Amino acid sequence: MNDILDAVNAVTRSVRAKTIKAGDGRAIILERSYDAEVKDVWDALTSAERLARWFLPVEGDLRLGGSYQLQDNARGEVLECEPPHRFKLTWVYGEEATEKDVSEVEVSLHAEGDATRLVLEHAAVIPDEMWNQFGPGAAGVGWDTSLVALAWHLRGVDFDPKTWEATPEAKQGSTRAAEAWGEASIAAGEPADLVAKQVAGTTAFYTSG
């Protein structure tokens, strides 16, 4: 098995219902371990300089109550922050976003000896038509890419998502991640025919072009 498939398969995924401020929604949860201490992982997640080397450039005030803007991506506010173990923030796409479009991302870090277990939860109110077309992989595959990038960064390798996304390796990883989110949907009780449609839609979205 190659490195990208190993990295994708290192993640544990689950899906559950969750009520957030925007309303009754769904949450996707990703968990994986890193060979790095909690303080190092925390710094990689919260330092603007380091985020630009594996995730995206970010502007704003990365403190409790502060707001942030990811370059050409999401924006939001820091709702909760407990260094170096946990933070929670709002996650908003687009200038025309309404209250229903405000999702929430929570990350927690847990020491496992000299390693760190990361748990990422992204909860959102998702229209049924979008859920039926893509399922949890719509956001999940994107987060999978981020967790791979973080692993490389913690090993000293910088990562440019925009360059990497067009590579055959990225498409192979996205295909496997979409399948894995389908497996998480089945485990959450979704019918197999709907899950097959979700996996096909997510795979096409991340691998076309």
Stockholm file with secondary structure:
# STOCKHOLM 1.0

chainA/1-209         MNDILDAVNAVTRSVRAKTIKAGDGRAIILERSYDAEVKDVWDALTSAERLARWFLPVEGDLRLGGSYQLQDNARGEVLECEPPHRFKLTWVYGEEATEKDVSEVEVSLHAEGDATRLVLEHAAVIPDEMWNQFGPGAAGVGWDTSLVALAWHLRGVDFDPKTWEATPEAKQGSTRAAEAWGEASIAAGEPADLVAKQVAGTTAFYTSG
#=GR chainA/1-209 SS CCHHHHHHHTCEEEEEEEEETTEEEEEEEEEEEESSCHHHHHHHHHCHHHHHHHSCCEEECCSTTCEEEETTSCEEEEEEEETTTEEEEEEBCSTTCCGGGCEEEEEEEEEETTEEEEEEEEEECCCHHHHHHHTTHHHHHHHHHHHHHHHHHHTTCCCCHHHHTTSHHHHHHHHHHHHHHHHHHHHTTCCHHHHHHHHHHHHHHHHCC
#=GC SS_cons         CCHHHHHHHTCEEEEEEEEETTEEEEEEEEEEEESSCHHHHHHHHHCHHHHHHHSCCEEECCSTTCEEEETTSCEEEEEEEETTTEEEEEEBCSTTCCGGGCEEEEEEEEEETTEEEEEEEEEECCCHHHHHHHTTHHHHHHHHHHHHHHHHHHTTCCCCHHHHTTSHHHHHHHHHHHHHHHHHHHHTTCCHHHHHHHHHHHHHHHHCC
//
